[in-house]
Amino acid sequence: MSGLSVQARLARAAWAAAWVLWASAPPATAQSQIVFQTVTPHHSIQVIDQGDLRILSFDGAQQTRMSLRDPLTGHFQYTELFHMALLWHMDLTNVLMVGLGGGSVQRSFAHYYSNVTVETVEIDPEVVRIAREYFAFKESPQQRVHVSDGRAFLLRTRRRFGAIFMDAYTENRYGCFVPPHLVTKEFFELAKSRLSTNGVLVYNVIGRLRGGGADLVGALYRTLQAVFPQVYAFKARDSQNVVLVATLWPHRFDFNVLQQRLHLLAKRRPALLPTFRDRLYDLMPGPPPSLDLSPVLTDDFAPVESLMDADLR
């Protein structure tokens, strides 16, 4: 048996798998051109141009899309669902986002809500460099980046945020999954302690919505319910992304109340995301069908990979 720790052996395996994925990537075609590629301890990364679209790929999976003609368009629809946080916190002035990717959410917040400061925590410094160079991500006093693990950053800081956005994924030889230490009851209790009054936690999770067994969407929803007074779910129309919104409001807002709040919000913020109203209609009428069958995730029990496998079966 090697003297390496379990964590070190897993990291080595992930590193080796990343090289394999990169080496086996299909060659660029006339319609698809690889403009940059690299391997880091976290990902095998490619930047690919397909016509007008620029794509950021981690380990063969698309993470970000952006129009080369207009960087505010071409993105995955689920990124617009992070804007729903404003329905619960209309006077939002600061956001912490865990996970940068190509910076779709950061770009849109910088454009539509210039008074909102967005601080991003990204574990991979190469991702930060790529976002700057290839995806029009610009740091400024309103857009700051910290190279760190998301949970470690929250443990260190004592500041409070109006919203915390979670969009962090990692990879191993078996595929893409949410880092287990970022989905547990203990993590959400930490995140809750870093939210200001009326604060909101928004979490992107990949998974299908169907009953019949435990899955990651149901487990995340149930775990958030164990920490926050109210949890809502929005389903993206163009992908298998579900965006969960956990709020500190003690009472629940139904769809009609949210429509009324959107009307008030539009008066306060005339420069809202143009598709904001459309995204409100992505609100699910209730919890995911797998809720009652799914476990509360803890630091001692967070079988993320098996739950994601259940989602994708």
N, C-alpha and C positions, 0 to 999 in steps of 0.2 A: 504493500500500500504506500502511495506517495505521501510525503510529508505535507503536501498542500492541504489547506483547509477546504471544506466543502465549497465555500464561496469562491475560492481561488480556482478550484477545479471547474466549477460552473462557468466562471468568467472565461477560462481557457477554452472550454468547449464552445461557448458562444462566439468567441473570437475566431476559432477554427471554422465554425459553421458559416460565419460571415464571409470568410475568404472563399469558401466553396460556393456560396450564393453569388458572389461577385463574379467568380470565374465562369459560372454557368449561365450568367445573364445573356439574353439574346443580343446579337449585334444590332446596332442602330440601322434603320432603314431610311429610305428617302422621306418617309413620313415621320420618322422617330429618330432623333439624333441625341446621343449621349454627349452632353457638353461638359460634364465634370463627373468624376467618380473617385471615391476614396473608401478606406476601411478604417474605422476607429474601434476602440475597445467596446463601444456600445452598438454600432451599426455598420452594415455595408451600405453606403450612401451613393445614390446616383441623382444627378440633375439631368432631366430629359426634356427636350423640346419636341412637341408634337404639333406641328402647324403653329397656331397662335398660342397654344397652351404650353406653359412651363410646369413641369412636374417634379416634385421632390419625392424620392423613393427611398424607404428604409428597408433593406433586406427583401427587396422585391415587392413590397407593399406601398401603394401610393399614400403619402402623408399630406401633401399640399398640392393644390393646383392653382395656377395664376395666369391670367391673360397677359401676354406680353404687350398688348396694345393699351390695356387699362388694368393696372395691378389691383384695382378694387373689384374686378369681376373675374369669372372663371373658377372661383373657389368652390369647395364642397359646401352644399347647402347647410349641413349641420353646424358649420361655424357661425351662421347667422343666428342660431338658437341661443348662443351665449348672450346676445343682446336682450333676451327676455328678462335678464336680471333687473333691468331698469323698471319693469312693471312692479317689482316689489321694493325697489330702492330708487326712486325717481331722482333723488339728489346725489346720486353716486358721484364721488370725486376721486376715488382711488380703487384700483383693482390689482390683485396679485394673480398672475397666471402661471401655472406649473406646466411646462412644455411649450417650446417655441415652434418647432417645425419650420415652415416657411413664413410664419408670422401673419397668416390671414386675419386672425382676430385682432392682432395688434395694429395692423394697417387700417382696418375698418374703424376701430375705436379712435385712432389718431385723426382720422378724416372727419368722422361724424360727431365726435364728442371731444373737442380740443381741450376742454377743461378737466378731463378725466386723466389722471396719471395711471399708467399701466406699468407695473413692475413684473418682469418675467423671470422665472427660475428655470434654467435649462442645464441639465447635467453634462451635456456634451459640448465642449467649447468649439468643436468643428462645426456643429449645427449652427451656432451663433454666427460664425464667420460666413457660412454658406448663405444664411438668411440675408446677411448684409450684402454680399457680393452678387447673389443671383436672384433674390426675391424682394428687392426694393425695401428691405427693412432698415429703418433709420433710427438710431438711438438719439435721444434728446432728453431734456429735463422731464418731459412727459412720458418718455419711453426708455426705461432702464432695464438692464439685464444683469442677473446674478448667475454665475456658473456654480451650480450646487445641486444637490438632491433636494427635492421639494420638501420632504418631511424634515430633513436636517435644517433647512432654512427656517421653517416655521418654528422649530424648537429654539433657534437662536434669536429670532426677532421678538420684540415685545410690542411691535406696532400692530395696529388694527386696520383692517381693510373693509371697504364697503361690500366687496365681492371677492371671492376666490374662485378662479376658473381652473378646472382640472382637465388636462388633455395630454396626459403622459402615457406612453406605451413603451414597452421594451420587447426584446426578441430573444429567443434561444433557438436551438436546432429544430424545435417543434413548431415554431411560429410566433405570432405576435400576441402579447398579452399585457394586461394592466399590472404594473408592479404591485405585488401583494401588500407591501407595507404602506401603500397609498389607498387602500380600500377598506381598512379595518375600523371597527368602532373606536379604538384608541386614536387612530389618525383623525377621524372626523371630530372627536372631542377636542383634539388639539386645534384643528382648523376652526371649529366653532369659537374657541377661546380667542382667536385672532380676528374675529369679525366684529365690526362696529354695530351700533343699534340699527335694526332693520337689515342686517347683513344677509347675504345670499351666497350659498355655495352651489356652483354649477359644474356638473360632471358629465363628460362625454364618455359613453361606453358603447362598444360594438357588440351587437347581439340581436337576435330575433325576438319577437314578442309572440310567444305561444305557450300554452300550458302543457301539462303532462309530466313535468319534472322540474327539479331545481335548475336554475341557470344563473348566469352572472348578473343579468339585468335585475332579476328578482332579488338576488342576494344583496346587490348594492342598494336597491330601493329599501329593502327591509333593514339593512344596516343603518342607512341614513335616518329611517324612521325611529330607530333606537336612540338617536342623538338630537334630531331636529323636530320642532313642533309640526311642521308641514313639509311634505315632499310632493313634487309634481313631475310628470314625465312628458316630454315632447319627442315625437318620432319624425326623423328626417325622411323626406320623400324619395330622395335619390340614392340612398345608401342604407346599410344596416346599422346606422348610428341612432342611439337613443340618448337624449340629453336630459339628465335629471336635475331638477332645481329644488334645493333644500333651503327653507327660509326660517327666520327667527320669529316671524309673525305667529301669534298664538292661534289665530282663527284662519279658516281656509277661504280662499277667494275662488268663487266659481267662474265659469267662462264669462258670464254677463258682467260681473264685477271687474274682471280683467279687461274687458272691452271698455268699460267706463274709465279705468285707470289709464288705458292706452290713449283715450281722448284727452285726459288731463296731461299726460306725458307729452303728447304732440304739441300742446300749447307751451309747455315749458322748454321743450327741445325741438324747435322747428326743423332741425337738420337730422332727424331720425333716419336710420337705415331705411331706404325706400321700400324694402320688402318686409318691414317689421310687422305690418298688419297681417300679411299672408302667413308669416311664421306663427302668429298666435293661433291660427287654425290647425297647427300641428300638435296642439295640446291634446293629450290623451284624456278620455273621460274618467279614468280611474287608474289604479295601480296595474302593473303587469300581471298577466294571468298566472305566472309562476310564483307570485309573492308568497303564498302560504306554504309552498313546498321548499322554499329557498332558505338557507341558513343566515343568521347574523354572522358576519365575518369579524374575526378578532385576530390579534397578533399571534395567538396560539393556534388559530384555525382559520386559514384563508386559502382554500383549494381553488385558486383562481383558474389554473390551467384546465382542470377537469370541468369547472363550471362554464368556461368559454367553449370547451369542446361540446358540452351539452347544448349551448346556444347555436352552434354551427351544424349540429347533426340534422 
